[in-house]
Amino acid sequence: MNDSARDSSQRPHPSHGRPQAAPPRSSHRPLAGAPSPEAPPWHASELQDEPHSSTFGHSRRTHGVQTKGRAAAVVERVLRASAEEFGRVGYEALRIEDVALRSGVHKTTIYRRWPTKLELMEATFKQTMMQSVDHDLGNVIDDLTDMLEQLANFTAEEPGRGIMRAIQMNKFHPDLAPMLRDLRARNQAIRMAAIDRAVARGELPPDTDVALLSDLIGGAVMARILGCTQHPPKEWIRRAVRIVIAGVQAVG
């Protein structure tokens, strides 16, 4: 090998030691609907919980939400937004996209936890719908007044007011009917338990029609809420309960 060849073989390649040029920027744009870099930093995996059996027999993921921290806050926001949208537009017109917009949670995160609108509504009803609490205050008038005041307070402001209005418009929808029947049965059972106690204490006759009495008292308050669109005060509820109870005692 001659000297010139040897010198050229030992010379560094012109590109050695030079910074490499950055690769050309891609002109590809994200698909419509894909999460943007500004999308919320949570992921659907944060919202997963252990499988549960559904109260209404549809999804195993819509009830018994067991999440903590940031994930729990996200679930809360989604379900509240779902309740507000249901109260605003009803079931048929409710769109997951609108729930995502209202809650600030990306729609893909919502779909991964609740794949269908029905599953989302099941979770929404479970979380946001008022269920009476039986405090057992020692007498039937106080017990029933307290339960019905809980109902009145739930419907006094949003989303409760909108939910009750939407329920009346959608109560015969085949998807929602089983949920609404279950909800009504649970609240009915709680009122009936208080009436049964009153019978056992001797406040009401032994042959009292417990289911009828529960319907009469609950119906009076619901008629005021839905028919008059007014929030019944506690004094009005108590008076209604006393009148119904007095009628049952008189008929005896």
C-alpha positions as CSV (number, residue, x, y, z in Angstrom):
1,M,0.0,0.0,0.0
2,N,1.5,3.4,-0.9
3,D,1.8,6.3,1.5
4,S,-1.2,8.2,-0.1
5,A,-3.5,5.2,0.2
6,R,-2.4,4.7,3.8
7,D,-3.0,8.3,4.7
8,S,-6.4,8.3,3.2
9,S,-7.4,5.1,5.0
10,Q,-6.4,6.6,8.4
11,R,-8.2,9.9,7.7
12,P,-11.5,10.2,9.7
13,H,-14.7,10.1,7.6
14,P,-16.0,13.6,7.0
15,S,-19.2,12.8,9.0
16,H,-17.3,11.5,12.1
17,G,-17.5,13.8,15.0
18,R,-20.2,16.0,13.5
19,P,-23.6,16.3,15.0
20,Q,-26.2,14.3,13.2
21,A,-29.0,16.1,11.5
22,A,-32.4,15.8,13.2
23,P,-34.9,13.5,11.4
24,P,-37.5,15.3,9.3
25,R,-40.6,16.3,11.2
26,S,-43.6,14.1,10.3
27,S,-46.5,15.7,8.7
28,H,-48.8,13.0,10.0
29,R,-51.6,14.4,12.2
30,P,-53.4,12.5,14.9
31,L,-56.7,11.0,14.0
32,A,-59.8,12.9,15.0
33,G,-60.9,12.0,18.5
34,A,-57.4,10.8,19.6
35,P,-56.2,12.1,22.9
36,S,-54.3,15.3,22.4
37,P,-51.1,16.1,24.4
38,E,-53.2,18.5,26.4
39,A,-55.6,15.6,27.4
40,P,-56.1,15.0,31.1
41,P,-53.1,13.0,32.5
42,W,-55.2,10.1,33.9
43,H,-55.7,6.8,32.2
44,A,-58.5,4.2,32.1
45,S,-56.3,1.8,34.1
46,E,-56.6,4.1,37.0
47,L,-60.4,3.7,37.0
48,Q,-60.5,-0.1,37.1
49,D,-61.9,-1.9,40.0
50,E,-62.6,-5.5,40.9
51,P,-65.5,-7.2,39.1
52,H,-68.9,-6.8,40.7
53,S,-72.3,-8.2,40.1
54,S,-74.6,-5.6,38.8
55,T,-77.8,-4.7,40.7
56,F,-79.6,-4.4,37.4
57,G,-78.0,-7.4,35.7
58,H,-76.0,-5.8,32.9
59,S,-72.4,-4.9,33.6
60,R,-69.9,-6.0,36.2
61,R,-68.1,-2.7,36.2
62,T,-70.8,-0.2,36.8
63,H,-71.6,-0.6,40.4
64,G,-69.6,-0.7,43.7
65,V,-67.0,1.8,42.4
66,Q,-63.9,1.2,44.5
67,T,-61.4,3.8,43.5
68,K,-59.2,6.1,45.5
69,G,-57.4,9.3,45.2
70,R,-57.4,11.0,41.7
71,A,-59.2,8.1,40.1
72,A,-62.1,8.4,42.6
73,A,-62.3,12.1,41.8
74,V,-62.5,11.4,38.1
75,V,-65.3,8.8,38.6
76,E,-67.1,11.4,40.7
77,R,-66.9,14.0,38.0
78,V,-68.0,11.7,35.2
79,L,-71.0,10.4,37.1
80,R,-72.1,13.9,38.2
81,A,-71.7,15.1,34.6
82,S,-73.7,12.1,33.4
83,A,-76.5,12.9,35.9
84,E,-76.6,16.5,34.8
85,E,-76.8,15.6,31.1
86,F,-79.5,13.0,31.8
87,G,-81.5,15.7,33.7
88,R,-80.9,18.2,30.8
89,V,-81.7,16.0,27.7
90,G,-83.1,12.7,29.0
91,Y,-81.8,9.2,28.1
92,E,-82.2,9.0,24.3
93,A,-80.5,12.3,23.6
94,L,-77.7,11.7,26.1
95,R,-74.2,11.5,24.4
96,I,-71.0,10.3,25.9
97,E,-69.2,13.1,24.1
98,D,-71.3,15.7,26.0
99,V,-70.6,13.9,29.3
100,A,-66.9,14.0,28.5
101,L,-67.0,17.7,27.7
102,R,-68.9,18.5,30.8
103,S,-66.7,16.4,33.1
104,G,-63.4,17.3,31.4
105,V,-62.5,13.6,31.1
106,H,-61.6,12.2,27.7
107,K,-64.3,10.1,26.2
108,T,-62.0,7.1,25.6
109,T,-61.5,6.9,29.3
110,I,-65.2,6.9,29.9
111,Y,-65.8,4.3,27.2
112,R,-63.2,1.9,28.7
113,R,-64.9,1.9,32.1
114,W,-68.5,2.1,30.8
115,P,-68.6,0.7,27.3
116,T,-72.3,1.5,26.7
117,K,-74.6,4.4,27.6
118,L,-76.7,2.0,29.6
119,E,-73.8,0.9,31.8
120,L,-72.9,4.6,32.4
121,M,-76.5,5.3,33.4
122,E,-76.5,2.3,35.8
123,A,-73.5,3.7,37.6
124,T,-74.9,7.2,37.5
125,F,-78.2,6.1,39.2
126,K,-76.2,4.0,41.7
127,Q,-74.0,7.0,42.7
128,T,-76.3,10.0,42.4
129,M,-79.9,8.9,43.0
130,M,-81.2,9.6,46.4
131,Q,-82.0,6.5,48.6
132,S,-83.8,7.2,51.8
133,V,-82.0,6.5,55.1
134,D,-84.0,5.1,58.0
135,H,-82.8,6.9,61.1
136,D,-85.5,5.3,63.5
137,L,-86.4,8.4,65.4
138,G,-88.7,6.6,67.7
139,N,-92.1,7.3,66.3
140,V,-93.7,6.9,62.9
141,I,-94.5,10.6,62.2
142,D,-90.9,11.6,62.8
143,D,-89.5,8.6,60.8
144,L,-91.6,9.3,57.7
145,T,-91.2,13.0,57.9
146,D,-87.5,12.6,57.9
147,M,-87.4,10.2,55.0
148,L,-89.7,12.4,52.8
149,E,-87.7,15.5,53.7
150,Q,-84.6,13.7,52.4
151,L,-86.5,13.2,49.1
152,A,-87.6,16.8,49.0
153,N,-84.0,18.0,49.6
154,F,-82.7,15.8,46.9
155,T,-85.0,17.4,44.3
156,A,-84.5,21.0,45.6
157,E,-81.5,21.6,43.4
158,E,-79.5,20.2,40.5
159,P,-78.8,17.6,39.5
160,G,-81.6,16.0,41.6
161,R,-84.3,18.3,40.2
162,G,-83.3,17.5,36.6
163,I,-83.0,13.8,37.4
164,M,-86.5,13.5,38.8
165,R,-87.9,15.5,35.8
166,A,-86.1,13.2,33.3
167,I,-87.2,10.1,35.2
168,Q,-90.8,11.1,34.7
169,M,-90.2,11.6,30.9
170,N,-88.2,8.3,30.6
171,K,-89.9,6.0,33.1
172,F,-91.3,3.7,30.4
173,H,-88.1,3.4,28.4
174,P,-87.3,-0.3,28.2
175,D,-83.6,0.3,29.1
176,L,-84.4,2.4,32.2
177,A,-87.6,0.8,33.5
178,P,-85.8,-2.1,35.4
179,M,-83.5,0.5,37.1
180,L,-86.4,2.7,38.1
181,R,-88.4,-0.2,39.4
182,D,-85.5,-1.3,41.5
183,L,-84.9,2.2,42.9
184,R,-88.6,2.6,43.8
185,A,-88.7,-0.8,45.4
186,R,-85.7,0.0,47.6
187,N,-87.1,3.3,48.8
188,Q,-90.5,1.7,49.3
189,A,-88.9,-1.1,51.4
190,I,-87.3,1.5,53.7
191,R,-90.5,3.4,54.3
192,M,-92.4,0.1,54.9
193,A,-89.8,-0.9,57.5
194,A,-90.6,2.2,59.4
195,I,-94.3,1.6,59.2
196,D,-93.8,-2.0,60.3
197,R,-92.1,-0.7,63.4
198,A,-95.0,1.6,64.1
199,V,-97.4,-1.4,63.9
200,A,-95.1,-3.3,66.3
201,R,-95.1,-0.3,68.7
202,G,-98.9,-0.1,68.6
203,E,-98.9,3.3,66.9
204,L,-100.9,1.8,63.9
205,P,-103.5,-0.9,63.8
206,P,-102.2,-4.5,63.3
207,D,-104.0,-4.9,60.0
208,T,-102.5,-1.7,58.5
209,D,-101.9,-2.0,54.7
210,V,-98.2,-1.1,54.9
211,A,-97.6,-0.9,51.2
212,L,-100.7,1.3,50.6
213,L,-99.8,3.6,53.5
214,S,-96.2,4.0,52.1
215,D,-97.6,4.9,48.6
216,L,-100.1,7.4,50.0
217,I,-97.4,9.3,52.0
218,G,-94.8,9.1,49.3
219,G,-97.3,10.0,46.6
220,A,-98.3,13.2,48.4
221,V,-94.8,14.5,48.5
222,M,-94.0,13.5,44.9
223,A,-97.2,15.2,43.7
224,R,-96.1,18.4,45.3
225,I,-92.6,18.2,43.8
226,L,-93.6,17.2,40.3
227,G,-97.0,18.8,39.9
228,C,-96.3,22.1,41.6
229,T,-92.6,22.2,41.0
230,Q,-92.2,23.5,44.5
231,H,-89.9,22.4,47.3
232,P,-92.2,21.3,50.1
233,P,-91.0,22.6,53.4
234,K,-90.6,20.3,56.4
235,E,-93.7,21.7,58.1
236,W,-95.8,20.8,55.0
237,I,-94.3,17.3,54.9
238,R,-95.0,16.7,58.5
239,R,-98.6,17.9,58.2
240,A,-99.2,15.6,55.3
241,V,-97.8,12.6,57.2
242,R,-99.9,13.4,60.2
243,I,-103.1,13.6,58.1
244,V,-102.4,10.3,56.4
245,I,-101.5,8.6,59.7
246,A,-104.6,10.0,61.4
247,G,-106.7,8.6,58.7
248,V,-105.2,5.1,59.1
249,Q,-105.7,5.3,62.9
250,A,-109.3,6.4,62.5
251,V,-110.2,3.7,60.0
252,G,-108.3,1.3,62.3
